[in-house]
Amino acid sequence: MNNEKFRVTSVNYKSKEYTIFSGVPLKTDSYKINSGKYIVSVKTTVQRLPVTPSIGQHWNVTGEPEYSEIISQGYS
């Protein structure tokens, strides 16, 4: 299991069943992973959330990380 602390920068999706939100890591040097930058994105059921995620909140999540490369405007 991996533990990650991050600040919410966007709430990408909300429904009655699921929520997807993402943000930037808070721990020192966490912006570097394999010489690249990363964001934290969480998809979970609404029932598992203690409160509704909002921009600016600090969250501490635990789970198995899944890493993927994001290509934006020709850059990865």
Rosetta silent file (secondary structure, phi, psi, omega in degrees, C-alpha in Angstrom):
SEQUENCE: MNNEKFRVTSVNYKSKEYTIFSGVPLKTDSYKINSGKYIVSVKTTVQRLPVTPSIGQHWNVTGEPEYSEIISQGYS
SCORE:     score description
SCORE:     0.000 S_00000001
   1 L     0.000  143.891 -179.733    0.000    0.000    0.000 S_00000001
   2 E  -115.260  142.281  178.544    1.132    3.498   -0.793 S_00000001
   3 E  -114.257  130.395 -176.730    0.286    6.623    1.199 S_00000001
   4 E  -135.066  130.262  174.160    0.071    9.976   -0.600 S_00000001
   5 E  -104.475  132.178 -179.040   -0.606   13.484    0.709 S_00000001
   6 E  -151.152  161.942  176.513   -1.823   15.997   -1.877 S_00000001
   7 E  -103.917  128.236 -177.694   -3.664   19.286   -2.406 S_00000001
   8 E   -69.845  127.422  177.330   -6.816   19.063   -4.529 S_00000001
   9 E  -113.452  -16.659  176.118   -6.552   21.170   -7.698 S_00000001
  10 E  -159.731  148.851  172.262   -9.607   19.869   -9.559 S_00000001
  11 E  -111.103  102.469 -169.914  -12.730   17.793   -9.126 S_00000001
  12 E   -76.464  -32.112 -175.014  -12.955   16.085  -12.508 S_00000001
  13 E  -155.439  136.961  175.495  -16.215   14.161  -12.117 S_00000001
  14 E  -137.928  133.258  172.693  -19.078   13.935   -9.612 S_00000001
  15 L  -143.293 -175.171  178.212  -22.140   11.711   -9.678 S_00000001
  16 L   -69.511  -22.404 -175.529  -24.392   10.005   -7.140 S_00000001
  17 L  -107.217  -41.938 -173.912  -22.091    6.967   -7.174 S_00000001
  18 E  -127.106  156.292  173.312  -18.520    8.046   -8.014 S_00000001
  19 E  -136.567  137.860  173.721  -16.184   11.010   -7.648 S_00000001
  20 E  -123.389  124.788  177.424  -12.887   11.626   -9.414 S_00000001
  21 E  -139.283  157.333 -176.175  -10.576   14.337   -8.112 S_00000001
  22 E  -143.415  166.485 -178.921   -6.906   15.151   -8.579 S_00000001
  23 E  -171.714 -171.293 -177.594   -4.135   17.321   -7.216 S_00000001
  24 E  -106.162  140.589  179.570   -0.473   17.929   -6.624 S_00000001
  25 E   -62.000  152.210 -178.911    1.675   15.993   -4.124 S_00000001
  26 L  -107.124  -21.857 -176.488    2.713   17.763   -0.914 S_00000001
  27 L   -75.285  155.002 -177.631    5.768   15.865    0.311 S_00000001
  28 L   -57.421  134.444  178.996    9.287   17.103   -0.476 S_00000001
  29 L    61.750   15.015 -179.318   10.603   16.062   -3.908 S_00000001
  30 L   -76.074  -13.594  177.872    7.358   14.231   -4.668 S_00000001
  31 L   -72.381  -10.514  179.032    7.024   16.130   -7.938 S_00000001
  32 L  -105.550  124.770  171.790    9.849   13.939   -9.240 S_00000001
  33 E  -145.865  118.515 -175.026    9.202   10.326  -10.123 S_00000001
  34 L    51.300   45.224  178.560   11.491    8.593  -12.609 S_00000001
  35 L    63.076   24.779  178.221   12.756   12.048  -13.654 S_00000001
  36 E  -135.253  173.458  177.954    9.237   13.231  -14.454 S_00000001
  37 L   -98.476  156.877  177.322    6.388   15.100  -12.828 S_00000001
  38 L  -145.716  160.911  174.860    3.191   13.493  -11.605 S_00000001
  39 L  -120.956  161.946  176.422   -0.236   14.278  -10.260 S_00000001
  40 E  -105.777  127.678  178.689   -2.400   12.317   -7.852 S_00000001
  41 E  -126.619  134.331 -176.394   -5.810   11.286   -9.157 S_00000001
  42 E  -124.479  127.951  171.614   -8.429    9.492   -7.050 S_00000001
  43 E  -117.214  123.000 -177.114  -11.532    7.643   -8.257 S_00000001
  44 E  -150.828  163.999  175.253  -13.769    6.414   -5.442 S_00000001
  45 E   -76.853  151.592 -179.209  -17.355    5.807   -4.477 S_00000001
  46 H   -62.016  -33.345 -178.265  -19.190    8.646   -2.759 S_00000001
  47 H   -64.642  -25.432 -178.105  -19.894    6.403    0.251 S_00000001
  48 H   -85.122   -7.892 -177.384  -16.166    6.090    1.035 S_00000001
  49 L   -90.474  132.202  177.188  -15.610    9.861    1.246 S_00000001
  50 L   -72.796  -31.961  176.952  -15.827   11.589    4.650 S_00000001
  51 L  -144.993  164.265  176.479  -16.585   14.942    2.926 S_00000001
  52 L   -73.726  128.253 -179.832  -17.069   16.166   -0.637 S_00000001
  53 L   -63.786  139.595  177.372  -13.668   17.047   -2.191 S_00000001
  54 L  -135.151  152.020  178.864  -13.102   20.743   -2.898 S_00000001
  55 L   -59.321  134.158  178.955  -10.268   22.651   -4.528 S_00000001
  56 L    97.671  -17.217  179.239   -7.583   23.616   -2.009 S_00000001
  57 L   -69.742  150.828  174.010   -8.259   20.811    0.468 S_00000001
  58 E  -102.143  128.914 -178.483   -5.384   18.635    1.663 S_00000001
  59 E  -122.251  150.624  173.988   -6.045   14.894    1.445 S_00000001
  60 E  -123.860  114.054 -176.871   -4.188   11.837    2.656 S_00000001
  61 E  -120.124  151.821  178.681   -5.028    8.705    0.654 S_00000001
  62 E  -127.853  136.957  178.271   -3.849    5.109    0.862 S_00000001
  63 E   169.822 -177.896  177.540   -3.971    2.530   -1.908 S_00000001
  64 L   -85.689  121.723 -179.142   -2.132    0.798   -4.707 S_00000001
  65 L   -73.897  149.627  173.729   -0.734    3.365   -7.140 S_00000001
  66 L  -127.656  118.169 -176.400   -1.238    3.042  -10.874 S_00000001
  67 L   -99.381  135.810  175.366    1.214    4.999  -12.986 S_00000001
  68 L  -145.041  151.585 -179.434    0.444    6.132  -16.523 S_00000001
  69 L   -90.083  134.305  179.015    2.033    8.582  -18.917 S_00000001
  70 L  -109.631  126.763  178.033   -0.020   11.580  -19.972 S_00000001
  71 L  -106.492  123.959 -178.520    0.687   13.175  -23.333 S_00000001
  72 E  -130.351  120.501  178.436   -0.432   16.772  -23.708 S_00000001
  73 L    53.485   41.008  177.095    0.157   18.845  -26.838 S_00000001
  74 L    84.454   -3.188  179.979    2.864   16.488  -28.019 S_00000001
  75 E  -108.508  146.032  176.820    4.755   16.430  -24.694 S_00000001
  76 L  -125.191    0.000    0.000    4.862   13.524  -22.266 S_00000001
